[in-house]
Amino acid sequence: MNTLLTPLMITQEALMILENELNAAKHFDRQYDDRFGVEGAKIGNILNLRKPPRFLTSLGQALQLEDATETSVPLVLTQQRQCAIAFTSQELGLQVDDFSKRFIRPQVATMSNMIDYDALGQYVNVYNEIGTPGTVPSTRLIYLQANQRLNEEAAPFKDRVNIMSPAQNTNLVDAQAGLFQASDKIREQYNSGRQGLGLGVDSMIDQNVRLQTVGKQGGSPVVNGSGQTGNSLITNGWTANNAVLNLGDVISIGTLTSGVLAVNPQNRQSTGALRQFVVTANVTADGSGNATIPISGPSGFGIVTAGPFQTVTQSPTTGMVINVQGAASTSSLRGLMFVSDEAFAMGCADLPLYGGVDIGERVASKEIGMSIRMIRAYDIFEDRAPCRLDVLYGFVTKYPELCVRIAN
């Protein structure tokens, strides 16, 4: 008597593997919401995530009212990944463990790695960067500086994770050799070859960390116009008609003694460091070397000089130099140190099930924030069952200030 696998058994197995294979994405806030697909109550493909307001406070006994301004970030579900294979009747008769090893695990492992790769693409929204592009960190100082930058941005101390490239991990484990620490930690690093918990963060290797190529730059770029605020910066002095900056490049303005410095988001006092901004679109200078740079900083704001969402000590003035993080055209990886479940969010929703097919099943879990749909048809000519697994998802950077890029 044949014992055939039911489609629900297959789908549940796939969900387990997908969760187990995710690395960076499992430290994202998971926003699975079954309202996306409820008949008669659909909310579109956008889920707005509310962020708390900020306040200035005041001194004195007299009542001084403040406006409460809430903000939100849109979590948009735009990415649909699938893996599709065809099973013969004989293959469907295998035991679930063997079936998983031969068919489901390789397919879903590939899918989960691509989801993880997509997740790490959120680095382009992060404006703080430590290290030198093109040089893999070889000392602990870089990671301590990344922690320092998170502290300056008022990030919570708990649940910090450090997603590293394999080369980062190698250099960091080597840099830790011979230090005084618990013998079990030394043994764990020696046996596994992985950094693990240390330096205030839980470090892990991820081969899906993303590559950033710095723009061609060129010329001697400076600020063109004093008193600028907002999410764009008018500049000149670039090499004419040159692709000077790329999406994801990081810039700062001026010098430590005369420049645009960062402020702590709670007390609004200078941190003593230049405020970094991330470039939000490719930038090409015109024929006269002029370029308007789209920028983003804390909570998506740009240059804000006052109020509860203040980001900088002052607005830039004409002639302040534009500093670009990294040499022109340098391509290198970007690791991420961030607060788990706070810096980023991942959304997932149910895909519809259709009639007129052999089998349609769905497995969803609010605990892990994922939903996988399986559709199976039947090919009578080949005695096989084409089957596809699909996941619909999206990502958003909730709090870019809770993450620091580490250049390799």
N, C-alpha and C positions, 0 to 999 in steps of 0.2 A: 504493500500500500504506500503510495507516494505521500510525502508530507511536504506540501507546498508552503513557501513563505507567503504570509499575507502582506499586502502593501503597507499596512500600518506598522508592521514589524520592521520593514525596510526603512521607512521614514523615521521612526524613532531612533534606530541605530545611526542614521545619518546625522540627526541632530546632536547626538552625543559626540560623535567624532568631530563635527564642526566646532563645537564648544571646546573640546579638548585640544584642538590644533591651533586655536587662536592664541596669540601672544600679546602684542601691543593692544589690540582691540578689546581684550578682556579687562583692561584697566580703564576703559571708557565707561561713562555712565550709560547704561542700557535703557533705551526708551522704546519698549515694545508696547504698542497701543492697538487693541483690537477694534477701536472705533474707526480706524481707517477704512475698514471694509464692511461695516455694518450696513445692511440694506436700509435705505431711507434715512440714514444718519451719517452719511459719508462726510469727512472733514477735509477732503482733498489730500494732497501729498505733503502738506506742511504742518508741522507741530511746533508752535511757538513756545520756547522755554523761558519762563519768567525769571528775571534776575532781581535781586533785592535793591531797593533804593539806597543812596548814600546821603549822609547829612553832614553839615558843617559844624554844628553846635555853636554856642555863643556864651559870652561872659556877662555877668551882672544879674540883678534881680528882675529887671524889666523883661516881660515876655517878648520874645523875638521869634515869630513864626517862620517856619521854613516850608517851602514847597516839597512835596514828596513826589519824586519822579521815578517811576518804575520803567525798566527797559526789558527787552526780550531779544532772543536770538532765534532765527528760524531754522528748525531742523527739517530739511527737505529730503524726501525719499526719492531719489532719482536713479539709483544704480540697481540694476537687476543682473545677478549672476546666475549661471546655470551650469550644470553638467549633465550631459545626455549620453546614454549608452543603450544598447539593445541586449536583452537577456533571452536566451533560449529557454524552452520549457525545462530542459535538463538542468540548466544553471539555477533556475528558480527552485528546483527541488533540493538544493544543498542545504546543509545546516546553516543557521544564521551566522555563527562565528566564522565559518569558512567563507561564506558568501561575503561577509563584511571585509575580510582580508583580501579577497580576490577582486572585488568589484567596487564596493562602496568606499572603503577607506582611501584608496588612491585618488578616486575622483573628488571626494569631499575634502581631502587634504589639500589638493590643488586649489579648490574653491576657497577654502579657509585662508590659505596663504595669500590669495589675491585680495580677499576682504581685508586681511591684515595690511597688505601693501597699500590698499586704498585708504585705510585708517591712518597710516603714517604719512599720507599725503597732506594731512592737516598741518604739517610743519610750516607750510607756506603762510599760515595765518599767525605764526608766532614771531614776535618782534625781537625778543631778547636772544642774543647769541653769544656764546663764550667759545674761545679757542681760535685757531687760525685755519681757515679753509685750506685743505691740501696737506695738513700736518696732523697725523693721528696723535691725540694726547698721550704723553708718556709719563706724566706725573699725576699725583693725586690732587695737585693744586687746581687743575681745571675743574674737577668735580666739586671741590670745596667752593670755588668761585661761582659755579652754577647754583649750588645751595645758597650761597650768599645772595645772589640775585633774586632767588625766590623769596628769601627773607626780606629783602628790600621792597618786594612787591606785596608784602603782608600775606604771603602764602602760609597756610597751616603747616605745622611741622610734621604731622602724621601722614602716613600712607604715601610717601614720595617714592616714585619708581624711576628707574634709569634704564631706558631702552637703548642698547648699544649695538654697534656693528661688531662683527667678529674681531676685527683688528683692534677696536677700542677695548674689548674684553681682554684680549691677549696682553696689551700694554698695561692695563690696569692691574691685572693679576700679578704681572711681573713687578710692577711698581710697589705692590704690597708685600713682596717677599722680604722676610727678615724683620717685619714690624712686630711690636709687642701686641698680641691680641689673643683671644681665647684659643686654646689648642684645638677645640672642635672646629672653629672657623677656619684655622689654618689647614686642618686635615680635609675639610670639605672643599676648600679651594684647590688643594693639591690633588685630591682624588677626581674632582669633576672638571677642573680647568676653567671654572666659572667664578665670577666675582661674588655673586650672591649678596647677602645683606652686609652693608658696611658703608661708612662715610655718610650716614644719615639717610641712605636710600636703599631700596631693594633693586639690585642691578640684574639685568637679564639680557641675553643675546637675542637679537632679532635680525635675520638676514634680509628682512624687507625694509630696512631703513632706507630713506630716499636720497637720491642724488640731486644736488643743486649745482647749477652752472652759473657763475657770476657773470653779469653783463660785461660788455667790452669796455665800458667806461671811456676814458680818453679825455684829454684837455685838463683844465683846472677849474672844476665846477664850484660855484658859489651860489649863495642865496641872492635872488634878484627881487628885492622889495621887502621892506621892514614891516613888522606888525602882522605877519601872516598867521592865520589860525585855520583849524579844520583839517580835512583829510587830503589836502593837496599842498604841494610846495613848489613855488615858482623858482626856477634856477636858470643860470646861464653859465657860459664858459666851457661847455662840453665840446668835444670834437664834433664838427658839423656832420649831419646826416648819418650819425652812428647809433647803433643799437646799444645804448649806454648802460641800461639796467634791465634785468630780467625779473619776472614775477618771482617773489620769494627772496630777493636780495634784501640785505639789511643795511640801513644807513644811519648816521647820526649827524648832528649839525654843530659846527664850531669846535672849540677846545674846552678843556676842563676849567680854564680860567676865564674864558669868554665864549660861552656856548649855551646850548639848550640842554639843561640838565633834567634828570628824572626826579620825580617827587614820590614819596611814600603815599599810597592811596588813602590812608586813614588820617595821618597827621599833616599831609601835604607839605612836608619839609624835604629839602633837597637830600638825595641819597649820596651826592658827591660824584655821581657817574653821569656821563652823557646819556640822554634818553635815546634809545634805539627805536627805529620804526622799520616795519617791513613794507616792501614795495608790493602793491596789490595788482599790478599789471605791467606788462613789458613797456619800456620807455625808449623812444627814439628821439634824439635831438634833431631839431630842424636845421635848415641851411645856415642859420646864424649861431648855432650852438645853444639855443634855448630849449628847455625841457620842463614840463610840469609833471612832477612826480606824485602819483597817487600813493598815499601812505596810510598805515594803520598802526595803532599802539594799544594801550590798555583798554580792555573791553570794547575794542573796535574804534575807539576815539583816536583822533590824530593829535594836533597841537591844541591843547586847552590850557589856558593860563590862569583860570580862576573857577570857583564854584565847586560843587561836590564831586565832579568828575575831572578835576584838574589833573593834568598829566605831566606838565613841564613847569620849570621855574620862570621862563620868559619865552616870548615869541622870538623867532629868529630875526636878525637884522641884516640888511644888505651887506654883502661881502663875506658873511660867515662861510667857511669852507664846508663842503659836503664830503663826509667820510664814508667810504663804502667798505663793508666788511668783506675782505678777501681781495686777492689780486684779480685783475681782469681775466675773464674766460676760464677761471679755475673751476674744475668739476670735482666735487667731493661729497661725501656722505654727511648727513645730519642726524646725529643721535638726539634723543629727547629725554629730558628730565622733567617730570611733571607730577602733579598731585593726582593720584588715582581717583577715578570716578568724579572728578571735579573739573579738570581742564577741558575735557572733550566729552562729547556724547555721540552715541550711535543709536539710530532709530531703525526699527524693523516693523513691517506690517504684513498682515495676511494677504496672500495673492488669491484671486478667486479660483474656485473649483468649477469645472465645466462638465456638462452632460455630453453624451455622445462619444465617450471614451471608455476604455476597458475599466480603468480604476482611477479615481482621484482621491488623494488623501492629503491631510495637512497635519503637521505637528508643530505646536507653538508652546513657548514657555515664557511666562512673565518673569520667572526667576532669573533666567539668563538673557532675556530680552531678544529672543530669536524666534523665527517662524520659517519652516521649510515646507514647501509644497511639492508633492510628487504626483505627476500625471503619467499613466501608463496606457498605451494603446496596444492593439494586437495586429500583427502582420500575418495574415493567413497563408500567404505564398511562401514565406520563409520559416514559419512556425517560430516566430520570435516576438518579443514584446519590447518595442522601443519605449524607453523610460527616461524622464527628465526630472531633475531636482532643481528648484528655483528658490532664490532668496531675494527679496526686495529690501533695500536698506539705504541709509544715508548717514552722513556725519556732519557735525558742526563743532567748531571751537567755541565752547561756552565762555571760558575765561582764559584768554591768551596769556594773561599775566601770571597764571599758575603753571607756566611751562617755560623752559629754557632750552634752546637748541644748542647742541654741542657739536662744533665743526670737527670733521675728521681730516 
